[in-house]
Amino acid sequence: MTGQTTPLPEDLHRRLTALPAPNVGDVLDRLYVAEAAISSVWKGAKMVGPAFTVLTAGGDNKAIHEAIDTAEPGDVLVIDGQAATHRALLGELMARRAQARGLAGFVVDGAIRDAADLENIGYPTWARAVTPAGPYRNGPGFLQVPVSVGRVVVNPGDVIVADDDGVTVIPRHRLEEIVASTEEKFAREEQARAEIAAL
């Protein structure tokens, strides 16, 4: 299965980009938040976009190469590498290819490498681990199937919101509801901050 994702409406993308991942997770009852091991490779990264999913054998990136060539601009590659950390699934060169194609970033349940280079080129990446060991490129792998990343099920087209605190996943059919509820949550917290500052 290699179907395309549905682009995120520009208004919803703009609104989500202004919201913190923890607030999104709160509104989702903390049930669609990747475990802490899936963390930002470099500080200050922020990413919002629909999930283009990849299921691959641990330590093998053949399907990821195909995904980079297949996904649409704005998509987030969400990669289920079976939590294997003995070999990096991707690094700087693959990130540069993805960046050139307009992909929003990577979420990898597995390892990556070239962490400093990913920061230098400003490519948003979240992963379970970093290792210098390179990948195999034999397969198997599948695109646009349900995957598990950080113990969260991600379906193709679900919306990823990620920042320094981690990765949250919004089920696509709940997108507008969750955006509106998160904005309300964020506004209440902003009011609380103002009240504390006034003490």
JOGI-V621624 format. One record per residue. N is the residue number from 0. SS is DSSP state (H for helix, E for strand, L for the rest). PSI is psi in degrees with one decimal (none if undefined). Layout:
N;SS;PSI + N;SS;PSI
This chain:
0;L;124.1 + 1;L;29.0 + 2;L;156.8 + 3;L;157.1 + 4;L;163.7 + 5;L;124.1 + 6;L;150.0 + 7;L;126.7 + 8;L;139.6 + 9;H;-40.1 + 10;H;-44.3 + 11;H;-36.9 + 12;H;-45.3 + 13;H;-44.2 + 14;H;-41.3 + 15;H;-35.5 + 16;H;-26.2 + 17;L;-1.6 + 18;L;142.9 + 19;L;144.6 + 20;H;-38.8 + 21;H;-37.8 + 22;H;-38.0 + 23;H;-45.1 + 24;H;-39.4 + 25;H;-46.2 + 26;H;-29.3 + 27;L;18.3 + 28;L;27.6 + 29;L;19.2 + 30;L;-12.9 + 31;L;42.0 + 32;E;122.6 + 33;L;145.0 + 34;L;159.7 + 35;L;-21.9 + 36;L;-23.6 + 37;L;95.6 + 38;E;161.8 + 39;E;135.1 + 40;L;-29.0 + 41;L;146.9 + 42;L;142.3 + 43;L;-4.1 + 44;L;144.8 + 45;L;139.1 + 46;E;135.5 + 47;E;132.7 + 48;E;165.7 + 49;E;145.9 + 50;E;126.1 + 51;E;109.9 + 52;E;148.9 + 53;E;127.4 + 54;E;122.1 + 55;E;155.3 + 56;L;145.7 + 57;L;127.2 + 58;L;8.0 + 59;E;132.8 + 60;L;18.0 + 61;H;-46.4 + 62;H;-28.4 + 63;H;-39.4 + 64;H;-43.4 + 65;H;-40.2 + 66;H;-41.2 + 67;H;-36.6 + 68;H;-15.1 + 69;H;-36.1 + 70;L;159.7 + 71;L;155.1 + 72;L;137.0 + 73;L;-17.0 + 74;L;149.6 + 75;E;124.7 + 76;E;115.0 + 77;E;110.7 + 78;E;116.2 + 79;E;97.7 + 80;L;22.4 + 81;L;26.8 + 82;L;15.4 + 83;L;133.9 + 84;L;11.5 + 85;L;-18.4 + 86;L;140.9 + 87;E;136.9 + 88;L;-21.0 + 89;L;166.9 + 90;L;-154.2 + 91;H;-45.6 + 92;H;-41.3 + 93;H;-36.1 + 94;H;-40.0 + 95;H;-39.0 + 96;H;-46.3 + 97;H;-41.5 + 98;H;-42.4 + 99;H;-28.6 + 100;L;-1.9 + 101;L;14.6 + 102;L;146.7 + 103;L;-28.1 + 104;E;-173.2 + 105;E;141.8 + 106;E;119.5 + 107;E;116.8 + 108;E;78.6 + 109;E;-164.1 + 110;E;156.3 + 111;E;174.9 + 112;L;179.6 + 113;L;41.6 + 114;H;-45.2 + 115;H;-37.7 + 116;H;-37.1 + 117;H;-38.3 + 118;H;-42.5 + 119;H;-36.1 + 120;L;-2.9 + 121;L;34.9 + 122;L;116.6 + 123;L;124.5 + 124;E;130.7 + 125;E;138.8 + 126;E;166.2 + 127;E;-30.6 + 128;E;167.9 + 129;E;133.5 + 130;L;148.8 + 131;L;-11.8 + 132;L;128.1 + 133;L;167.9 + 134;L;170.8 + 135;E;168.0 + 136;L;59.2 + 137;L;-22.1 + 138;L;-177.5 + 139;L;174.4 + 140;E;157.9 + 141;E;146.4 + 142;E;148.1 + 143;L;48.8 + 144;L;159.9 + 145;L;137.6 + 146;E;168.2 + 147;E;121.8 + 148;E;118.6 + 149;L;35.0 + 150;L;18.7 + 151;E;132.6 + 152;E;130.1 + 153;E;124.2 + 154;L;151.4 + 155;L;131.7 + 156;L;-14.5 + 157;L;156.8 + 158;E;128.2 + 159;E;132.2 + 160;E;117.0 + 161;E;142.7 + 162;E;-161.5 + 163;L;-24.7 + 164;L;-14.5 + 165;E;-156.9 + 166;E;129.4 + 167;E;154.9 + 168;E;121.0 + 169;E;118.0 + 170;L;132.3 + 171;H;-37.5 + 172;H;-10.3 + 173;H;11.3 + 174;H;-55.5 + 175;H;-40.0 + 176;H;-45.7 + 177;H;-38.3 + 178;H;-47.9 + 179;H;-43.1 + 180;H;-36.0 + 181;H;-38.6 + 182;H;-40.0 + 183;H;-42.7 + 184;H;-45.9 + 185;H;-40.9 + 186;H;-40.5 + 187;H;-39.6 + 188;H;-37.4 + 189;H;-39.1 + 190;H;-41.8 + 191;H;-39.3 + 192;H;-42.9 + 193;H;-40.6 + 194;H;-38.5 + 195;H;-41.3 + 196;H;-25.2 + 197;L;-6.2 + 198;L;none
